[in-house]
Amino acid sequence: MSAKRVLIIATVDSGGGAGITADCLTVHDMGAFPLPCTVAVTAQSLKRVAAVESLSSDMTKTALNLALHDWPEKPSAVKVGFIPSDKVLKEVLTFLETELQGVPVIWDPVLTATAGRMDSADLKAVLPRLLKVTEIFTPNLPEALELMDFSREDLEREGIETLGRRFIALGAKAVMIKGGHVEGRDECTDVLITAEKTLTFSYRKKAGEGAHGGGCALSSALAALRAQGYALEDAAVLAKAYVTEGIFKPEGIDSHERPPLGHHGFPRTLDCMPAVGDFTFPRPRREAFPPCPLNMGLYPVVGDVDTLEWLLAMGVRTAQLRIKDKLDPQLSDKIKRAVFLGRSYHARVFIDDHYELAMRHHAYGVHLGMEDVREADLNAIAASGLRLGLSTHGMCELLQALSLRPSYVALGHIFETQTKKMKSPAQGVRRLKYEVELIAGRVPTVAIAGIKLDNLDGVLQSGVGSVAVVTAITKAPDPYAACQEWLRRVGNGGDEDVR
């Protein structure tokens, strides 16, 4: 499969640390193919911008048209960087409004680089028009303040979220305000604001002046990831991790205090991942929930106790009782019976959602979704000794889940499924493998959603510790034979921890 293409509209940095050089390196590192459209050249070093010369608007128009029409399909995303000329800016906007309508645009409004003030085109004059074609706008804090005529006093009084929502009100789908220029803090925090939510991505600051090209790399990484279908918040997490790793491991130029950002490929370690902040999500926990085995084997999710019983009798040793009707008059009795069956068969029986009843009847564990965990009493669950499993749908939710130190994390949805309407795209086995390797040995993993016998091999090859199924057994023509086949291929994980 050919790589997704990202059109880059930006400027050449003769110092090699930022601009189109950094853009192309980043897009390639993040798994996409760069199409560089140069709109200006600069004479600059790692510390100083000496001169900027814009290309003509006619040259820009020709290059953009060739980038579009030389390929069978449109680019999958666009990154826009520094544009010094008003005429070129208007040419770019017209092109995005017409030829690339609907393509995700990540716009980095370079006004104030660390190396010095850049004489940009007048973005303020066309800001509403610009934001209407932009999916993610990525100013640093000084740029955001300038573009919105927002003073430092306004910021102290109203907060960064209010500042960000001004960009949303003008048409941007999301704004990611970069916090690297904030003085006096031990952390660098970027703030992602959409119409629905506000998230923060924080990592400790490196001593000194940092690295050159971080803003270019962040927006280019976002573009490459959005081109490949990553959800916006997952793209933000991975882009932040990429830049953080590049800052802490810059290009090795011994004589420079601000070397170019390092480009080290797709992030492969949790060490560079940001802490994800969400005002509606529980605070990180110090104490871990009781552990589960790294390999729990086949994990059926069922809606009634009779089905649970025959699955356990067949040899299943991990299962979940999922009863969505909270008004079921027999709910307590059903959960009590499920707990009894789990003990009788030495099985790990998790109760979905109903954690208070799970605590009352001393279940093995409880499973919660990312929305449910916001309302749950995690301290009470921990004090009861229950294991806690959490559902996740991509890197952002995975990092949030890990901060709660659960007994396991469910990674999904792996394939498209008819059992539940999902907001995020299916992850597929490649992303599943990435997440499993990223957290290997730290917490048990469960793959879930859309998994069938004909796509099981790729799931198992990811190294995931358990495979959850919702309908693959119960709706098979012969459920008993299907259960035997699933157990043969996945195993049951044993029962040592529940004896």
Salt bridges, closest charged atoms under 4 A:
ASP13 OD2 - HIS212 NE2 3.23
ASP23 OD1 - LYS79 NZ 2.81
GLU97 OE2 - ARG129 NE 2.71
ASP108 OD1 - LYS178 NZ 3.00
GLU135 OE1 - ARG226 NE 2.67
GLU146 OE1 - ARG117 NH1 2.96
ASP149 OD1 - LYS124 NZ 2.74
ASP154 OD1 - ARG157 NH2 2.55
GLU158 OE2 - ARG157 NH2 3.77
GLU161 OE2 - ARG165 NH2 3.29
ASP190 OD2 - LYS240 NZ 3.42
GLU233 OE2 - LYS197 NZ 3.75
GLU245 OE2 - LYS249 NZ 2.97
GLU257 OE1 - LYS47 NZ 3.76
ASP278 OD2 - ARG374 NH1 2.99
ASP306 OD1 - ARG337 NH1 3.02
GLU309 OE1 - ARG337 NH2 2.58
ASP328 OD2 - LYS334 NZ 2.70
ASP352 OD2 - ARG322 NE 3.88
ASP352 OD2 - LYS324 NZ 3.11
ASP353 OD2 - LYS324 NZ 3.29
GLU371 OE1 - ARG374 NE 3.61
GLU397 OE1 - HIS393 ND1 3.01
GLU416 OE1 - HIS413 NE2 3.83
GLU437 OE2 - LYS433 NZ 2.34
ASP457 OD1 - ARG489 NH2 2.62
GLU485 OE2 - ARG488 NH2 2.63
ASP495 OD2 - ARG499 NH2 3.09
ASP497 OD1 - ARG348 NH1 2.57
